[in-house]
Amino acid sequence: QINFARLADNLAAIAFRFPFRIPPDYSLIIRSLTILEGIALSSDPDFNIVDEAYPYVARRLLFDRSETLQDALTEILLDANGRLKWNRLLALVNVISSSPPGASAASPEVPSGGGG
């Protein structure tokens, strides 16, 4: 299970140890997720931010036509020889089919080039 506070601590340790800089935008996103996760965990100790975000991410990967997300989808679904990883495709389809479209910020009709 991903814990964003632990992730932020680990990234800070890596950045301190090696000549590695985390872009400011990424730092702010991680910090925001850490705060939001902490708020959610204070009211629900079993909250898992990845489980909550996964349907949104799956919809974006499958339906957004931006080049960046299409490249990410290709990398996720195809192995080094270009063969389809059926288990990953089925996992994405199962997630979006088991959650109602209104349950996340994205619907299957994500506009072309909708960011990402």
N, C-alpha and C positions, 0 to 999 in steps of 0.2 A: 504494500500500500504506500502510495506517495504521500509524504508529509512535506508541505511546502516550506515550513519553518526549517526542517532538517535540510531540505534541498538548498535553501538560501545560505544556511551555515556552511554546507559543503562547498558551494560555489565560492563563497567568500574565502574559505581556506585555500582553495585551488588558486584563486586570483592573487592571494597573498604570497603563496609559495612559488608560483611560476609567473613569467612575464605575460600575463593573460588579463585582458580587460573585457569586462562584460559591458555590452552597449547599454547606455543609460536607459533606453526604452525597455530593455529586457529586465533591468534591475527594478524599474518601477512596476512592471507587470508582476514579477515574482513577489515584490513587497506587497502589492495589492492582494494577490492571491493568498499570501500568508496571513494578512489581516482578515480577509473574508473567511478563510478556513478557520481561523481562531474564533471568530464570532459564531460561526456555524457549530463548531465543536463545543462551544460553551453551552449551547442549548440542546445539542444532540451529539453525545459522545461517539456515536456510531457513524456520524456523517463522513462520507468519502467524496471529496471534490471531484476526483477522477470519474467515479461512477455517475455523478450528476452531470458532468460535462460531456461524457462519452456520446450520448445520443446527438448532441449538437455537433460535435466534431465529426461523427459518422455521416450525418446529413450533409455537412459542408464538403467533406471529402467526396461523397458520391454524387452530389448534384451541382456543386459550384463549378463553373467552367473557367475559373482563373487558371492561368498556366502554372502558378506556384502550387496550387492545391492538386491539380491534375498530375503534376510531377510527383508530389508526395503520395498520391493514390497509387501511381504506377510503382513507386518504390516499395510501398506496403504490400501490394498485391502480386507483384512478379518477382520470381527468384532471379539469380544471376544469369540463368539461361533463358529468361523470358517466359518461363512457365508460370501459369496462374497458381497462386497459393489459395486453393479452394477454401481451406479452413478460415483464412482471414476474410475472404469475401463473404462467406456465410456468417461470420461473426458480425460484420458490419450490417448486413441485411437483417439479421435477427434483432440487432439493437434498434434499428429504425422501425422495424415492423412491430416490435413489442412496446414501443413508446408512442403515445399519440403525437401527431404533428405539432400541436400547440404546446407540448411539454418542454420544448426548447426554443431558443431564440431564432432558429432557422426552420424554414419549412422546405419541403422538397422543391419548391419553386424559387430557389435562390437565384437572383439575377446573374447573368453572365458578367464575369469580372468583378464579382461582389467583394473583392478584397481577399486578404489572406496571403 
